[in-house]
Amino acid sequence: MVNGMATKKVTVTLDQGQLDRIRALAESGTAPSVSGFVQHAVELALDDVAGWGALLAGALRDTGGAVTVPATALAQAIRRRERQVRLARLIRQPATDVVPLDRIDATSTGRLLAASGTADIADAHVVICARRAGQGIVTSDPGDLRKLDPGARLIPL
């Protein structure tokens, strides 16, 4: 069995044109395989049913319509497969800006970590970017961010 593949097989009926397009994507390497494509599509659909679109719209409204994603947070989140679909949708939004960890942000991040006695570079970079943009922070883990900036406007997911 291929790593990451499901352990339960099911039969799915697709329109021939859809199947041809999916196969072409798999053959070109754009999709990992037909099964991989279908799994990805199911993840997107489950997120839609779970209200991810409404959650994203609410977060955009709460942050003033712009979203800043520090590249360090992107790298950290992308490691977790269950977050990849949501993150991919978020970074494709026109109002999303992915911010690199440059010399200035790296220095500010290091200073914030030293001052707070914490060690998570991605969390500190999130705080630095939010401060600069004057934005709230949408997070599923407010505890660590609160240690870095007790006054940060946190928007829990």
C-alpha positions as CSV (number, residue, x, y, z in Angstrom):
1,M,0.0,0.0,0.0
2,V,1.3,3.5,-0.8
3,N,2.0,5.7,2.2
4,G,-0.9,8.1,2.9
5,M,-3.4,6.0,0.9
6,A,-6.7,5.0,2.5
7,T,-7.2,1.6,4.0
8,K,-10.8,1.3,2.8
9,K,-11.7,1.0,-0.9
10,V,-15.0,2.2,-2.2
11,T,-16.6,2.5,-5.6
12,V,-17.3,6.0,-6.9
13,T,-19.2,6.7,-10.1
14,L,-17.8,9.6,-12.2
15,D,-18.8,11.1,-15.5
16,Q,-16.4,9.9,-18.2
17,G,-15.2,13.4,-19.0
18,Q,-14.4,14.0,-15.3
19,L,-12.5,10.8,-15.1
20,D,-10.5,11.7,-18.3
21,R,-9.6,15.1,-16.9
22,I,-8.5,13.6,-13.5
23,R,-6.4,10.9,-15.3
24,A,-4.8,13.6,-17.4
25,L,-3.9,15.5,-14.2
26,A,-2.4,12.4,-12.6
27,E,-0.4,11.6,-15.8
28,S,1.0,15.1,-15.9
29,G,2.0,14.9,-12.2
30,T,-0.4,17.7,-11.2
31,A,-2.4,15.2,-9.1
32,P,-0.7,12.4,-7.3
33,S,-3.1,9.8,-8.7
34,V,-6.8,9.4,-9.5
35,S,-7.3,8.2,-5.9
36,G,-5.2,11.0,-4.5
37,F,-7.3,13.5,-6.5
38,V,-10.6,12.1,-5.3
39,Q,-9.3,12.1,-1.7
40,H,-8.3,15.8,-2.0
41,A,-11.7,16.6,-3.5
42,V,-13.5,14.8,-0.6
43,E,-11.4,16.8,1.9
44,L,-12.4,20.1,0.2
45,A,-16.1,19.0,0.2
46,L,-15.9,18.0,3.9
47,D,-14.4,21.4,4.8
48,D,-17.3,23.1,2.9
49,V,-19.9,21.1,4.7
50,A,-18.1,21.8,8.0
51,G,-18.5,25.5,7.3
52,W,-14.9,26.3,6.4
53,G,-16.0,28.9,3.8
54,A,-18.2,30.7,6.4
55,L,-15.3,30.5,8.9
56,L,-12.9,32.0,6.4
57,A,-15.4,34.8,5.5
58,G,-15.8,35.6,9.2
59,A,-12.0,35.6,9.8
60,L,-11.6,38.0,6.8
61,R,-14.3,40.3,8.2
62,D,-12.8,40.2,11.7
63,T,-9.3,41.0,10.4
64,G,-10.4,43.8,8.2
65,G,-10.5,41.8,5.0
66,A,-6.8,41.2,4.6
67,V,-5.0,38.0,5.7
68,T,-1.2,37.9,6.4
69,V,0.3,34.4,6.5
70,P,3.9,34.4,7.7
71,A,6.0,31.9,5.6
72,T,7.2,30.3,8.9
73,A,3.6,29.5,9.9
74,L,2.9,28.2,6.4
75,A,5.8,25.9,6.6
76,Q,4.8,24.6,10.0
77,A,1.2,24.1,9.1
78,I,1.9,22.4,5.8
79,R,3.5,19.5,7.7
80,R,0.1,18.5,9.0
81,R,-2.0,16.9,6.2
82,E,-5.3,17.7,7.8
83,R,-4.5,21.4,7.6
84,Q,-3.1,21.5,4.0
85,V,-6.5,21.7,2.3
86,R,-7.6,24.7,4.4
87,L,-4.3,26.4,4.1
88,A,-4.2,25.9,0.3
89,R,-7.6,27.6,0.1
90,L,-6.5,30.4,2.3
91,I,-3.3,31.3,0.5
92,R,-5.1,31.3,-2.9
93,Q,-7.4,34.1,-1.7
94,P,-6.6,37.5,-3.3
95,A,-6.6,39.2,0.1
96,T,-3.9,36.8,1.4
97,D,-0.2,38.0,1.6
98,V,2.5,35.4,2.4
99,V,5.3,37.2,4.2
100,P,8.9,35.8,4.1
101,L,11.1,35.7,7.2
102,D,13.6,38.3,6.1
103,R,16.5,39.9,8.0
104,I,14.3,42.4,9.8
105,D,11.6,40.0,10.8
106,A,14.2,37.4,11.8
107,T,15.8,39.9,14.1
108,S,12.4,41.0,15.6
109,T,11.3,37.4,16.0
110,G,14.5,36.5,17.8
111,R,14.1,39.5,20.2
112,L,10.5,38.6,20.9
113,L,11.4,35.0,21.7
114,A,14.2,36.2,24.0
115,A,11.9,38.7,25.8
116,S,9.1,36.1,26.2
117,G,11.2,33.1,27.1
118,T,9.5,31.1,24.4
119,A,11.0,29.1,21.5
120,D,8.5,28.8,18.6
121,I,9.8,30.8,15.7
122,A,6.6,30.5,13.7
123,D,4.4,31.8,16.6
124,A,6.7,34.7,17.2
125,H,6.8,35.6,13.4
126,V,2.9,35.5,13.4
127,V,2.9,38.1,16.3
128,I,5.5,40.3,14.5
129,C,3.5,40.2,11.3
130,A,0.2,40.9,13.0
131,R,1.6,43.8,14.9
132,R,3.0,45.4,11.8
133,A,-0.2,44.9,9.8
134,G,-2.4,46.0,12.7
135,Q,-4.3,42.7,12.4
136,G,-5.9,40.3,14.7
137,I,-4.5,36.7,14.8
138,V,-6.8,33.8,13.7
139,T,-5.6,30.8,15.6
140,S,-6.5,27.4,16.9
141,D,-3.9,27.7,19.7
142,P,-4.2,31.0,21.5
143,G,-2.2,30.0,24.6
144,D,1.2,30.2,23.0
145,L,0.5,33.4,21.2
146,R,-0.8,35.0,24.4
147,K,2.6,34.3,26.0
148,L,4.3,36.2,23.2
149,D,1.9,39.2,23.2
150,P,-0.7,39.4,26.0
151,G,-2.4,42.3,24.2
152,A,-2.7,40.6,20.8
153,R,-6.2,40.5,19.4
154,L,-6.8,36.7,19.1
155,I,-9.6,35.3,17.0
156,P,-10.0,31.7,18.1
157,L,-11.1,29.0,15.5
